[in-house]
Amino acid sequence: MGMLYKSKKKLIEEGFTHYGWLWGIPVYVKDIDSEAPIIGAANFIPEWVLTVADQIGFFIEGLLNIHNPEYVPMFKIRITGEIK
């Protein structure tokens, strides 16, 4: 998705069905019922921002696991609605 704005019609044509948040970053989601949904950054946010957020989040979760082996990670994707 990158830095280009895409209309709702274009998003639906590409298969994106929902929108939401990942690590606090707005995203579009497709294949929501699969084991590995496809996520694209929204609102002019470059894809590399998601990569950096993933690295920071996984590093913090690694530290939590070191100090608390019973820690169970929560879902980081919050689906807020369907693209209509």
ZIJO-V400420 format. One record per pair of residues at least 4 apart in sequence whose C-alpha atoms are under 7 Angstrom apart, sorted by the first residue. I is the first residue (numbers start at 1). J is the second residue. Records with the same first field share a line. If there is no record, write none. Layout:
I->J + J
//
This chain:
1->40 + 41
2->41 + 44 + 45 + 46 + 47
3->44 + 45 + 46
4->44
5->43 + 44
6->10 + 11
7->11
8->12 + 83
9->13
10->14
11->15 + 16
12->16 + 17
15->30
16->28 + 29 + 30
17->29 + 30 + 82 + 83
18->28 + 29 + 30 + 79 + 81 + 82 + 83
19->27 + 28 + 29 + 79 + 80 + 81 + 82 + 83
20->26 + 27 + 28 + 78 + 79 + 80 + 81
21->25 + 26 + 27 + 77 + 78 + 79
22->26 + 27 + 76 + 77 + 78
23->53 + 76
26->41 + 42
27->39 + 40 + 41 + 42
28->39 + 40 + 41 + 42
29->37 + 38 + 39 + 40
30->37 + 38 + 39
31->37 + 38
32->37
41->45 + 46 + 47
47->51
48->52
49->53
50->54
51->55
52->56
53->57
54->58
55->59
56->60
57->61
58->62
59->63
60->64
61->65
62->66
63->67
64->68 + 71
65->69 + 71
//
